């Protein structure tokens, strides 16, 4: 991960990466990222990662159907998130769908887009913890190639407006 960030060079603009998952708090990250993008004149990249671990290659036809269904669900989630971003800040985010392990896909998207200058995640506030992505990243966040912003899932729109 030694790709030099170019977010603020001429011809580039800063972007933040937001993960759109099935958590209850994904909207908090989208809201923060959209407000941030308006403030800095940047953009938002929304990533949905499809888990492919359960696909049994022996049953290729079934795996293809499962993949198509997962892509349909991913597109619907990104449609909701993009609609939310547009409603908040009148922006049209970039959309990315990837297959595999979330942390590996997050790092690969960051590596391939030199304009991504921040990762925005929302943390759950329930007894089950902050969420699987944040929990998994906690071990590697110190060596991450960009800053990571974690938005508490309990913040209201008004709270986030005051921060962004």
C-alpha positions in Angstrom: 0.0 0.0 0.0 2.5 2.6 -1.0 0.3 4.3 -3.6 0.8 8.1 -3.2 -2.5 10.0 -2.6 -3.1 12.7 -5.2 -6.4 14.0 -3.8 -5.4 17.7 -3.7 -3.2 17.9 -6.8 -4.4 19.8 -9.9 -6.9 17.7 -11.9 -7.8 15.6 -8.9 -10.4 16.0 -6.1 -10.5 14.4 -2.7 -13.0 11.5 -2.2 -14.0 9.6 0.8 -14.9 5.9 0.7 -18.0 4.7 2.5 -19.0 1.1 3.1 -22.7 0.4 2.4 -23.6 -2.8 4.2 -26.6 -4.3 6.0 -25.9 -2.6 9.3 -28.5 -0.3 10.9 -26.1 2.6 11.0 -24.8 2.7 7.4 -26.8 5.9 6.9 -24.7 7.7 9.5 -21.6 7.2 7.4 -23.3 8.2 4.2 -24.7 11.3 5.8 -21.3 12.3 7.2 -19.4 11.6 3.9 -22.0 13.5 1.9 -21.7 16.6 4.1 -17.9 16.3 4.1 -17.9 16.1 0.3 -19.9 19.3 0.0 -17.7 21.2 2.4 -14.4 20.3 0.7 -15.7 20.1 -2.9 -15.0 16.5 -3.0 -16.7 13.3 -3.9 -18.0 10.1 -2.4 -17.2 6.5 -3.4 -19.7 4.0 -2.1 -18.5 0.4 -1.8 -20.7 -2.7 -1.3 -18.8 -6.0 -0.7 -20.5 -9.2 -1.7 -19.5 -12.2 0.5 -18.6 -15.1 -1.8 -17.3 -17.5 0.9 -20.5 -19.7 0.9 -20.5 -20.3 -2.9 -19.7 -23.9 -3.6 -18.0 -24.1 -7.0 -19.2 -27.7 -7.4 -22.7 -26.4 -7.9 -21.8 -23.7 -10.5 -25.3 -23.1 -11.6 -26.5 -22.4 -8.1 -23.5 -20.3 -7.4 -24.3 -18.2 -10.5 -27.8 -17.6 -9.3 -26.6 -16.7 -5.8 -24.1 -14.3 -7.3 -26.8 -12.6 -9.4 -29.1 -12.3 -6.4 -26.3 -10.8 -4.3 -25.5 -8.3 -7.1 -29.2 -7.3 -7.2 -29.3 -6.8 -3.5 -26.0 -4.8 -3.6 -27.4 -2.6 -6.4 -30.6 -1.9 -4.4 -28.5 -1.0 -1.3 -26.3 1.3 -3.4 -29.4 2.9 -5.0 -30.8 3.7 -1.5 -27.4 5.1 -0.3 -26.9 7.1 -3.5 -30.4 8.5 -3.2 -29.7 9.5 0.4 -26.4 11.2 -0.6 -28.2 13.1 -3.4 -30.9 14.2 -1.0 -28.4 15.4 1.6 -25.9 17.1 -0.6 -27.1 17.0 -4.2 -24.1 14.8 -5.2 -24.0 11.6 -7.3 -21.5 9.2 -5.6 -19.4 6.7 -7.5 -20.6 3.1 -6.9 -18.4 0.1 -6.6 -19.4 -3.6 -6.0 -16.7 -6.0 -5.1 -16.7 -9.7 -4.2 -14.5 -11.2 -1.4 -13.4 -10.3 2.1 -14.4 -6.8 3.1 -11.0 -5.6 4.4 -9.1 -6.9 1.4 -11.6 -5.2 -1.0 -11.6 -1.9 0.9 -7.8 -1.8 0.7 -7.8 -2.7 -3.0 -10.3 0.1 -3.8 -8.2 2.6 -1.9 -5.1 1.4 -3.7 -6.6 1.7 -7.1 -8.1 5.2 -6.6 -5.4 7.8 -5.7 -8.1 10.4 -4.9 -9.6 8.5 -2.0 -8.3 10.4 1.0 -10.5 9.1 3.8 -12.5 6.0 4.8 -15.8 6.7 6.6 -17.4 4.0 8.7 -20.3 4.0 11.1 -20.1 2.3 14.4 -23.0 0.4 15.9 -24.0 1.3 19.5 -25.5 -2.0 20.5 -24.2 -4.6 22.9 -22.8 -6.6 19.9 -20.1 -4.0 19.4 -19.2 -1.5 16.7 -19.7 -3.9 13.8 -17.7 -6.6 12.0 -15.8 -4.3 9.7 -14.6 -2.0 12.5 -13.8 -4.9 14.7 -11.7 -6.6 12.0 -10.0 -3.3 11.1 -9.0 -2.5 14.6 -6.0 -4.8 14.3 -4.7 -3.1 11.1 -5.9 0.5 11.3 -2.5 1.7 12.6 -1.0 0.7 9.2 -3.9 1.9 7.1 -2.9 4.0 4.0 -5.5 6.8 4.7 -7.3 8.3 7.8 -10.3 6.4 9.0 -13.3 8.3 10.4 -15.7 6.4 12.6 -19.1 8.0 13.0 -21.0 6.9 16.1 -24.3 5.3 15.0 -26.2 7.4 17.7 -25.4 10.8 16.1 -28.4 12.6 14.6 -28.4 14.5 11.4 -28.2 17.7 13.4 -25.2 16.3 15.3 -23.4 15.4 12.1 -24.3 18.8 10.6 -22.4 20.4 13.4 -19.4 18.2 12.9 -19.2 18.3 9.1 
